[in-house]
Amino acid sequence: MGYTLCVLGCGTMGVAIISGVISGLQSRQNPHAIPKWESHTPGTCTPTADSLEPSLASFFVATVTRPESAQKLQNTFGLLGGLGSSVKILVGENLAAAQQADVVILCCKPQQAHAILSQDGMQQALEGKLLISILAGVTISQLTRWVSPTTKVVRAMPNTPCRIREGMTVVSNLPVSEDVELDRSIILKIFSSIGRCRFLEEKHFDACTALSGSGPAFACIFLEAMADGGVMMGLPRAEALELAAQTLQGAARMVLQAGAHPAQIKDSVTTPGGCTIAGLLAMEDGRVRSTIARAIQVATERASELGQPEKK
């Protein structure tokens, strides 16, 4: 039996995480042996080194603030088949959810973190547990001040493509403990179910927030501009968009899967006196490269402010 995973503030990213983990479970488990909350006693699935599947989640708890949101989640998880019954949805009961969980993912808005973690009884509920925060700008130093000294706090920064399991998640280095290898395995299984996962020092997190967190928006501006250019030259809108999207996807996979450097791909397409070099020079005239790099810089600086108290 695996452990219980709790998502506090289960919005878009929380749904993506739970759905991804459940889809991974469905490929492993016999559908006739799927666990249900009705047969589960909270606290009996704490992951240990002796467990059969210690790094796999079997039960899930998701919290929301409104009944309407709970109904939407119920409908969403109901589409996942049998394992949807292993998800319990609670409205406004963050403490109860944390008490029933073994691993907790904090998915609320950054400004809500202190109020949730400072709730009476929350420190005790999180004692000895793994707390994973995906909140932009809220540091480990801040989080550790709000929880029990025995709570193992890490940060994770997933991005929007996690919704289609093509995400990029960066996770901070784990605190030293006797369960560090098990915790690492748990984290990798959670976030690898929704894309790629990499461990980095926390000092890089604001840049990661800008590059991979905000990056899909920047990429879509470029993608849309490419499609607009195609439309201007006579292509139908739908086809122009398809060509642009597949072109960017293919180029990205050449980097990730084939290990090609972007400059190498660029040079392989650029023939002397050809159309590619003409287009590249036009982009350089518009300072595209420096503008994009500056966008990452500005977004990084903004990310560092998100978890800080507002100035009066």
Phi, psi and chi 1 to 4 in degrees:
 res  aa     phi    psi   chi1   chi2   chi3   chi4
   1 MET       -  136.9 -169.8   68.3   71.9      -
   2 GLY   -86.9 -162.6      -      -      -      -
   3 TYR  -104.2  174.6   65.1   91.1      -      -
   4 THR  -101.2  124.3  -60.6      -      -      -
   5 LEU  -105.2  129.2  175.9   64.9      -      -
   6 CYS  -115.9  137.2  165.1      -      -      -
   7 VAL  -117.0  112.6  173.7      -      -      -
   8 LEU   -89.4  115.2  -60.6 -179.0      -      -
   9 GLY    84.8   64.2      -      -      -      -
  10 CYS   -84.8   86.8 -169.5      -      -      -
  11 GLY   -98.5 -146.4      -      -      -      -
  12 THR   -57.0  -47.3  -60.1      -      -      -
  13 MET   -70.6  -37.8 -163.6   58.3   67.7      -
  14 GLY   -62.6  -41.6      -      -      -      -
  15 VAL   -62.2  -42.2  169.5      -      -      -
  16 ALA   -62.0  -41.4      -      -      -      -
  17 ILE   -66.8  -50.9  -69.1  170.7      -      -
  18 ILE   -62.9  -42.7  -68.4  178.6      -      -
  19 SER   -62.6  -40.5  -60.8      -      -      -
  20 GLY   -65.5  -43.4      -      -      -      -
  21 VAL   -64.5  -42.4  174.7      -      -      -
  22 ILE   -64.0  -40.9  -73.9  178.8      -      -
  23 SER   -61.9  -37.4  -66.2      -      -      -
  24 GLY   -64.8  -38.6      -      -      -      -
  25 LEU   -66.1  -38.6  -76.6  173.9      -      -
  26 GLN   -62.5  -28.1  -72.9  173.0  -31.9      -
  27 SER   -80.7  -11.9   65.5      -      -      -
  28 ARG  -104.6  -33.4  -68.8  169.4  176.9  -95.8
  29 GLN   -99.5  153.5  -68.2 -174.2  -16.7      -
  30 ASN   -71.2  120.7  179.6  -20.6      -      -
  31 PRO   -58.7  -20.7   20.3  -31.9      -      -
  32 HIS   -83.7   -4.9  -60.4  -64.6      -      -
  33 ALA  -118.3   24.7      -      -      -      -
  34 ILE   -73.0  128.1  -68.8  171.9      -      -
  35 PRO   -71.6  153.7   27.5  -34.0      -      -
  36 LYS  -129.4  150.5  -67.4 -179.4  171.0   58.7
  37 TRP   -60.0  -30.7  -97.7   98.5      -      -
  38 GLU   -60.5  -27.0  -72.4   71.5   13.4      -
  39 SER  -105.2   15.6   59.7      -      -      -
  40 HIS  -114.1  130.5  169.9   56.2      -      -
  41 THR  -100.3  116.0  -57.8      -      -      -
  42 PRO   -52.8  138.0  -26.8   35.9      -      -
  43 GLY    91.7   -2.8      -      -      -      -
  44 THR   -96.0   -1.6   61.1      -      -      -
  45 CYS  -116.9   24.9  -67.3      -      -      -
  46 THR   -58.1  127.7  -57.9      -      -      -
  47 PRO   -66.0  132.2   21.6  -30.5      -      -
  48 THR  -134.8  163.8   67.2      -      -      -
  49 ALA   -65.1  -18.1      -      -      -      -
  50 ASP   -94.7   -3.8  -61.7  -35.7      -      -
  51 SER   -69.2  155.1  -60.5      -      -      -
  52 LEU   -64.5  -48.6  179.9   61.6      -      -
  53 GLU  -129.3   70.9  -70.1  -77.7    5.9      -
  54 PRO   -66.3  -23.7   25.1  -34.4      -      -
  55 SER  -101.3    9.6   58.9      -      -      -
  56 LEU  -108.2  133.3  -71.1  177.3      -      -
  57 ALA   -79.9  138.9      -      -      -      -
  58 SER  -116.1  -27.6  -67.9      -      -      -
  59 PHE  -127.1  151.2  -61.7   93.0      -      -
  60 PHE  -136.1  142.6  -54.1   86.3      -      -
  61 VAL  -126.9  131.5 -171.2      -      -      -
  62 ALA  -126.8  133.3      -      -      -      -
  63 THR  -112.8  144.1   71.3      -      -      -
  64 VAL  -136.6  171.5  -68.1      -      -      -
  65 THR  -100.3  -17.0   57.0      -      -      -
  66 ARG  -129.0  146.4  -62.2  178.3  -59.8  163.5
  67 PRO   -59.7  -34.2  -24.9   34.5      -      -
  68 GLU   -63.7  -38.2  -48.5   90.8   83.6      -
  69 SER   -66.6  -37.3  -60.2      -      -      -
  70 ALA   -62.9  -40.0      -      -      -      -
  71 GLN   -65.9  -39.5 -174.7   57.4   56.1      -
  72 LYS   -63.3  -41.7  -72.1 -178.4 -179.8  178.2
  73 LEU   -64.8  -40.1  -72.0 -169.7      -      -
  74 GLN   -59.0  -43.2 -162.6   72.2   57.5      -
  75 ASN   -66.2  -41.6  -64.1  -22.4      -      -
  76 THR   -63.9  -50.0  -62.5      -      -      -
  77 PHE   -72.9  -23.1  -65.9  133.8      -      -
  78 GLY   -65.0  -25.1      -      -      -      -
  79 LEU   -77.2   -8.0  -62.6  174.5      -      -
  80 LEU   -85.8    1.2  -63.3  175.4      -      -
  81 GLY    85.7 -150.8      -      -      -      -
  82 GLY   -56.8  -39.4      -      -      -      -
  83 LEU   -70.1  -13.0  -92.0  172.4      -      -
  84 GLY   -59.7  -25.6      -      -      -      -
  85 SER   -74.5   -9.6   62.6      -      -      -
  86 SER   -90.8    7.6   63.5      -      -      -
  87 VAL  -105.9  122.2 -177.2      -      -      -
  88 LYS  -103.6  130.9  176.7 -175.6  -75.3 -173.3
  89 ILE  -111.0  125.2  -57.8  167.8      -      -
  90 LEU  -118.7  139.8  -59.2  177.5      -      -
  91 VAL  -102.8  115.9  179.9      -      -      -
  92 GLY    64.4   25.8      -      -      -      -
  93 GLU  -124.0   61.4  -62.5 -175.2   53.1      -
  94 ASN   -63.6  -39.7  -67.5  -44.4      -      -
  95 LEU   -64.0  -47.8  176.9   59.3      -      -
  96 ALA   -60.4  -38.4      -      -      -      -
  97 ALA   -65.0  -45.0      -      -      -      -
  98 ALA   -64.2  -36.1      -      -      -      -
  99 GLN   -64.7  -32.7  -70.8  170.8  -26.0      -
 100 GLN   -85.6   -9.2  -63.0  173.7   43.2      -
 101 ALA   -99.4  162.0      -      -      -      -
 102 ASP  -106.0  -33.8  -56.9  -54.6      -      -
 103 VAL  -129.0  133.3  176.2      -      -      -
 104 VAL  -121.2  130.5  176.4      -      -      -
 105 ILE  -110.0  123.2  -58.2 -178.5      -      -
 106 LEU   -91.5  111.1 -170.1   60.7      -      -
 107 CYS  -120.1   15.0  -68.9      -      -      -
 108 CYS   -75.6 -177.7   62.7      -      -      -
 109 LYS   -72.0  145.9  -65.4  178.7 -180.0  178.4
 110 PRO   -52.3  -37.6  -27.7   35.8      -      -
 111 GLN   -70.2  -14.3  -62.4   81.5    0.2      -
 112 GLN   -95.0   -8.9  -62.1  172.4  -28.5      -
 113 ALA   -59.7  -47.5      -      -      -      -
 114 HIS   -61.7  -43.1 -178.6  -99.5      -      -
 115 ALA   -63.5  -39.8      -      -      -      -
 116 ILE   -69.3  -47.0  -69.9  175.3      -      -
 117 LEU   -76.0  -18.5  -63.8  179.2      -      -
 118 SER   -92.6    0.4  -60.9      -      -      -
 119 GLN   -59.0  141.2 -177.0  178.6   -9.9      -
 120 ASP   -54.4  127.0  -71.6  -16.4      -      -
 121 GLY    92.6  -12.5      -      -      -      -
 122 MET   -69.2  -37.7 -173.6   61.3   79.6      -
 123 GLN   -58.0  -44.7  -80.5 -161.0    1.7      -
 124 GLN   -66.0  -37.8  -67.6   77.4    7.9      -
 125 ALA   -64.7  -27.7      -      -      -      -
 126 LEU   -99.7    2.2  -66.2  174.8      -      -
 127 GLU   -58.9  127.2  -76.5 -177.5  -10.1      -
 128 GLY    73.7    1.6      -      -      -      -
 129 LYS   -97.5  163.7  -63.8  178.7  179.9  178.5
 130 LEU   -89.8  119.1  178.1   60.6      -      -
 131 LEU  -110.7  118.5  174.7   65.4      -      -
 132 ILE  -110.2  116.3  -55.0  169.2      -      -
 133 SER  -101.1  131.0  167.2      -      -      -
 134 ILE  -108.1   21.8   69.1  165.6      -      -
 135 LEU   -84.5  125.4  -49.8 -174.3      -      -
 136 ALA   -67.6  132.3      -      -      -      -
 137 GLY    84.3  -12.9      -      -      -      -
 138 VAL   -92.5  115.8 -178.2      -      -      -
 139 THR   -83.0  162.7   65.9      -      -      -
 140 ILE   -62.3  -37.5  -69.0  176.7      -      -
 141 SER   -58.9  -42.9  176.3      -      -      -
 142 GLN   -64.5  -47.4  -71.5  174.7  -72.8      -
 143 LEU   -62.3  -41.7  -67.1  164.3      -      -
 144 THR   -66.9  -24.2   52.9      -      -      -
 145 ARG   -72.3  -21.3  -69.1 -161.1  -59.5  -93.0
 146 TRP   -98.7   -6.6  -57.6  -25.9      -      -
 147 VAL  -124.2  177.8  -62.2      -      -      -
 148 SER   -66.1  147.0  164.8      -      -      -
 149 PRO   -60.1  -20.6  -23.2   33.6      -      -
 150 THR   -88.6   -8.1   63.7      -      -      -
 151 THR   -72.5  131.7  -57.4      -      -      -
 152 LYS   -91.8  107.7  -63.9  168.6  -73.0 -173.5
 153 VAL  -102.5  128.3  179.0      -      -      -
 154 VAL  -135.0  159.3  -62.2      -      -      -
 155 ARG  -110.7  145.9  -70.3 -179.9   64.5 -171.4
 156 ALA  -134.8  143.3      -      -      -      -
 157 MET  -127.2   87.4 -176.5   52.8   57.6      -
 158 PRO   -83.5  167.7   28.7  -28.6      -      -
 159 ASN  -125.9  173.9   64.0    1.3      -      -
 160 THR   -56.6  -39.1  -57.0      -      -      -
 161 PRO   -59.7   -6.5  -28.2   37.6      -      -
 162 CYS   -58.3  -24.1  -70.7      -      -      -
 163 ARG   -62.8  -26.0  -64.8  167.3   61.4 -179.0
 164 ILE  -115.2   19.8   58.9  167.6      -      -
 165 ARG    60.6   35.2  -62.4 -179.4 -159.2  128.1
 166 GLU  -124.3   31.2  -72.5  -73.3  -10.9      -
 167 GLY   -81.6  172.1      -      -      -      -
 168 MET  -128.0  118.7 -178.8   69.4 -125.0      -
 169 THR  -118.7  129.1  -58.3      -      -      -
 170 VAL  -106.9  132.9  176.6      -      -      -
 171 VAL  -121.9  138.0 -178.2      -      -      -
 172 SER   -70.3  159.3   64.4      -      -      -
 173 ASN   -61.1  142.8  -67.5  -29.3      -      -
 174 LEU   -78.8  146.2  -83.1   68.2      -      -
 175 PRO   -66.5  149.3   23.2  -32.4      -      -
 176 VAL   -70.0  128.2  176.8      -      -      -
 177 SER  -159.1  169.4   73.9      -      -      -
 178 GLU   -70.1  -16.4   59.9 -177.4   18.0      -
 179 ASP  -105.1   18.8  -61.2  -38.9      -      -
 180 VAL   -60.6  -38.0   64.7      -      -      -
 181 GLU   -70.0  -38.3  -71.1  -54.8  -43.2      -
 182 LEU   -65.9  -43.1  175.7   58.7      -      -
 183 ASP   -61.7  -40.7  -68.1  -20.5      -      -
 184 ARG   -62.8  -41.5 -177.0 -178.0 -179.7   89.4
 185 SER   -65.1  -40.9  178.8      -      -      -
 186 ILE   -59.9  -47.9  -73.0  171.5      -      -
 187 ILE   -63.3  -44.4  -70.6  169.4      -      -
 188 LEU   -62.7  -40.3  -77.7  172.2      -      -
 189 LYS   -68.2  -36.4  -81.0 -168.7  168.7   59.7
 190 ILE   -64.3  -55.3  -70.2  172.9      -      -
 191 PHE   -85.3  -21.6  -66.9  106.9      -      -
 192 SER   -72.1  -18.0  -66.9      -      -      -
 193 SER   -74.3  -12.0   71.6      -      -      -
 194 ILE  -123.8   18.3   52.6  175.4      -      -
 195 GLY   141.9 -144.6      -      -      -      -
 196 ARG   -93.8  153.1  -70.6  174.5  173.2 -100.9
 197 CYS  -138.8  135.2 -179.3      -      -      -
 198 ARG  -140.9  141.0  174.6  176.5  -70.3  -84.9
 199 PHE   -92.9  133.7  -72.7   88.1      -      -
 200 LEU  -143.8  158.5  -83.6  177.1      -      -
 201 GLU   -65.5  148.7  -67.1 -179.1   48.2      -
 202 GLU   -61.7  -26.7 -171.9 -168.9   14.2      -
 203 LYS   -61.3  -17.2   65.4 -179.2 -178.5 -179.3
 204 HIS   -92.5   -0.8  -62.1  -57.9      -      -
 205 PHE   -68.0  -34.9  -99.2   56.6      -      -
 206 ASP   -65.6  -39.1  -69.0  -26.6      -      -
 207 ALA   -67.1  -37.3      -      -      -      -
 208 CYS   -66.5  -37.0  -68.3      -      -      -
 209 THR   -60.2  -42.6  -61.0      -      -      -
 210 ALA   -71.3  -43.5      -      -      -      -
 211 LEU   -76.3  -51.6 -174.9   53.9      -      -
 212 SER   -98.9  -29.3   63.5      -      -      -
 213 GLY   -72.1  -53.1      -      -      -      -
 214 SER   -84.8  -17.1  -58.6      -      -      -
 215 GLY   -51.8  -41.7      -      -      -      -
 216 PRO   -56.4  -35.1  -30.1   37.7      -      -
 217 ALA   -66.9  -42.3      -      -      -      -
 218 PHE   -64.7  -42.7  -55.9  151.5      -      -
 219 ALA   -62.5  -37.4      -      -      -      -
 220 CYS   -71.0  -29.5  -77.3      -      -      -
 221 ILE   -62.7  -45.0  -75.4  -72.6      -      -
 222 PHE   -65.6  -43.2 -169.2   80.0      -      -
 223 LEU   -61.2  -45.3 -169.5  158.6      -      -
 224 GLU   -63.7  -39.0 -171.9  178.0   29.2      -
 225 ALA   -65.3  -39.5      -      -      -      -
 226 MET   -61.4  -44.6  -72.4  179.4   64.1      -
 227 ALA   -64.2  -39.1      -      -      -      -
 228 ASP   -60.1  -40.2  -76.5  -14.3      -      -
 229 GLY   -63.2  -40.1      -      -      -      -
 230 GLY   -63.4  -40.9      -      -      -      -
 231 VAL   -64.4  -41.0  171.0      -      -      -
 232 MET   -60.6  -31.4 -178.8  177.8   69.1      -
 233 MET   -93.8   13.5  -60.5  -46.4  -63.1      -
 234 GLY   106.6   -2.9      -      -      -      -
 235 LEU   -76.3  143.1  -73.5  174.6      -      -
 236 PRO   -61.5  148.3  -20.7   32.3      -      -
 237 ARG   -57.0  -48.1  169.8   64.1   64.5  178.9
 238 ALA   -61.5  -44.0      -      -      -      -
 239 GLU   -69.5  -38.2  -76.6   73.6    8.0      -
 240 ALA   -62.2  -41.5      -      -      -      -
 241 LEU   -66.6  -41.8 -166.2   57.3      -      -
 242 GLU   -62.4  -45.9  179.7 -174.9   10.8      -
 243 LEU   -60.7  -44.1  -94.6   63.1      -      -
 244 ALA   -65.0  -45.2      -      -      -      -
 245 ALA   -65.3  -46.1      -      -      -      -
 246 GLN   -67.4  -33.9 -179.0   60.0   37.8      -
 247 THR   -64.2  -45.3  -62.0      -      -      -
 248 LEU   -67.3  -39.9  -69.5 -177.7      -      -
 249 GLN   -63.6  -44.0  177.0  176.7 -100.9      -
 250 GLY   -63.9  -42.1      -      -      -      -
 251 ALA   -63.7  -41.7      -      -      -      -
 252 ALA   -63.6  -40.1      -      -      -      -
 253 ARG   -70.7  -28.6  -74.1 -174.8  171.8  172.4
 254 MET   -64.4  -34.4  -72.4  178.9   72.2      -
 255 VAL   -72.8  -49.1  173.3      -      -      -
 256 LEU   -76.0  -41.5  -71.0  174.2      -      -
 257 GLN   -94.9  -36.0  -63.8  177.3    7.6      -
 258 ALA   -96.2  -10.3      -      -      -      -
 259 GLY    74.2   18.2      -      -      -      -
 260 ALA   -76.7  142.6      -      -      -      -
 261 HIS   -79.3  142.0 -169.1  -78.8      -      -
 262 PRO   -53.1  -39.1  -27.5   34.5      -      -
 263 ALA   -65.1  -34.6      -      -      -      -
 264 GLN   -65.7  -41.8  179.9 -176.1   -1.0      -
 265 ILE   -64.0  -44.7  -60.7  171.7      -      -
 266 LYS   -58.4  -48.2  173.3 -179.8   68.6   67.7
 267 ASP   -65.5  -32.8  -71.4  -11.2      -      -
 268 SER   -69.1  -23.2   69.3      -      -      -
 269 VAL   -91.1  -21.6 -179.9      -      -      -
 270 THR   -91.4  104.0  -51.8      -      -      -
 271 THR   -97.4  151.2   55.2      -      -      -
 272 PRO   -56.6  129.3  -26.4   36.0      -      -
 273 GLY    68.8   13.6      -      -      -      -
 274 GLY   -90.6 -176.9      -      -      -      -
 275 CYS   -73.9  -29.4   59.4      -      -      -
 276 THR   -66.1  -46.6  -57.0      -      -      -
 277 ILE   -64.7  -33.2 -170.3   61.2      -      -
 278 ALA   -64.3  -43.6      -      -      -      -
 279 GLY   -67.6  -38.5      -      -      -      -
 280 LEU   -63.0  -40.3  -73.4  171.0      -      -
 281 LEU   -64.9  -36.6  -72.8  176.7      -      -
 282 ALA   -64.1  -38.4      -      -      -      -
 283 MET   -66.7  -40.0  -67.8  173.7   68.2      -
 284 GLU   -64.4  -36.1  -65.5  -67.5   -5.6      -
 285 ASP   -59.3  -34.4  -70.5  -19.3      -      -
 286 GLY   -88.5    7.9      -      -      -      -
 287 ARG    54.3   42.1  -58.1  178.1   61.5 -175.9
 288 VAL   -61.2  -45.9  169.2      -      -      -
 289 ARG   -62.6  -47.4  -68.6  156.9   64.9   99.6
 290 SER   -69.2  -34.2   62.7      -      -      -
 291 THR   -64.7  -43.9  -60.5      -      -      -
 292 ILE   -65.4  -44.3  -67.1  172.5      -      -
 293 ALA   -61.9  -40.1      -      -      -      -
 294 ARG   -66.1  -32.7  -69.1  -64.1 -176.1 -167.3
 295 ALA   -62.6  -39.8      -      -      -      -
 296 ILE   -64.9  -40.8  -58.4  -61.1      -      -
 297 GLN   -62.1  -48.7  178.0 -173.4   13.1      -
 298 VAL   -65.0  -41.2  171.8      -      -      -
 299 ALA   -65.7  -35.7      -      -      -      -
 300 THR   -62.9  -45.5  -60.5      -      -      -
 301 GLU   -62.5  -38.5  -67.5  166.7   -5.6      -
 302 ARG   -69.2  -37.5  176.6   57.4 -177.3  149.0
 303 ALA   -60.8  -35.1      -      -      -      -
 304 SER   -67.5  -17.1   67.8      -      -      -
 305 GLU   -94.5  -13.6  -56.5  170.3   -7.4      -
 306 LEU   -64.2  -37.8  -67.2  179.0      -      -
 307 GLY   -92.1    4.6      -      -      -      -
 308 GLN   -91.5  151.9  -51.8  -52.5  -46.0      -
 309 PRO   -60.4  144.2  -20.8   32.2      -      -
 310 GLU   -70.0  139.6  -66.0 -176.7    4.3      -
 311 LYS   -75.8  135.9  -64.5 -179.5 -179.9  179.9
 312 LYS   -94.1      -  -64.1 -177.0  179.1  179.6
